[in-house]
Amino acid sequence: MLFSSALFLAWFLPIFLVAYHLVPRNLKNATAFLGSFIFYAWGAPIFCLVLLISSAFDYVIAQRFDQENRKSWLTIGLIVNVGTLFIFKYFNFCADNVRLIVEGLGFIFPNYMEIALPLGISFFTFQKISYLVDVYRKETPRSESLLDYLLFVFLFPQLIAGPIVRFKDISRQLLDHSHHDRWGFKLSGLQRFTLGLTKKVLIADGLAPLADAAFASDQLGAISALLGLLAYTFQIYFDFSGYTDMAIGLGMLMGFKFPENFNWPYAAAGFQDFWRRWHMTLSAWMRDYLYFPLGGSRNGKWIVFRNLWIVFLLSGLWHGASWNFVIWGAWHGLFLTLDRFTIFFKRMNYFSSSLLTFALVMLGWIWFRADTLNDSLRYFGELINFENHTILEVTPRQWLMLCLATIFSFLPPMSHHVMKSFHGDNGRHMIMKSIVALVLFMLCLGQIAITDEQPFIYFRF
């Protein structure tokens, strides 16, 4: 069920919010869990049971951390979570590569049944691991209620595509229901949801046909390839940040405050700056649960170099079971290393550094978007193909969306002023903000009514 679908907007969300706000406070968590369970089970009933069982297992494991062999219990919990992620997400990838090697040596590789990928498994696995590690480190109290922990995992606004919420971020909110009475906070949440819906439906989905046409074509030429890549660069940002805005807004409607996930990443100057702005909850997770345990920035330059590359190769693999994603991780690892250990980006002024960073990030998206390694290499070739003058057909709406995407990506002061109007605190502009949000919401509904549903890009992960 998509946040941008008529089913969600016209049926599920209104019914859920009415029920959630009518029940007594002591039943709100149960209502939220039931609604979240239905939301996930709607499209993946079997995987919903897998998530339910594995979450209950985490809860039991965390209860054992008071015992002498607490480290063994943590190890068991991590093995089960990582093992589950491997089986569902990476088994097919590993089996395919082993098959190529075995058949290349002249042997027969047995047939096997491919395993389907549960929606959002990468996101909720990281959340479950963070809970176990944080409780083990005594950085957060363990949940004394199975229902509260299940709600933390299943909470539908952020279940499938983040932001990656840690238990310590919302543990008090799960217990303290006084925040449910803050109607100004909830109105801001509705405005924030509308902002995300606008990003997704009007901008990202508007640019999707242009990007899809470019990556599906065998004959592009440099201009068309660049135009298609630019469309995808903006599509993935407004698609993913739009989902994050909707998730944060829905959380606010329920009285929860989720962490931010984006901060105008395309305006970043250098790759260190980019990863402080793009998918910030993933960057923070990788830093706290992988980079720091490996040694972080201590023990010399070569250890730091090693740790950075491990983090980014695994980050690429986390995004998808494909060599293209591994190369994408290596691409960012390479330029982050240059940024950290040289003056490659620092010697330029802010404008030049930002422009170069954006260009390199945009080229990196080729590995992310193309289906295969050969497709990626072909697209790189088209970018330098100046003999083919084929021009992609671009509609007036797509030109408008490209212009708007550029404005909201590269002019942070202006963007900040506009975006803040959608999710600021109560004030004299609340009426104006609500009117603007209502107009945008109606435009989105009109667009949804006349176009097919477009899944969120990060649902693949």
Summary of the structure (lengths in Angstrom):
residues: 461
radius of gyration: 22.8
end to end distance: 15.8
largest distance: 74.6
contacts: 1473
relative contact order: 0.11
helix: 75%
strand: 0%
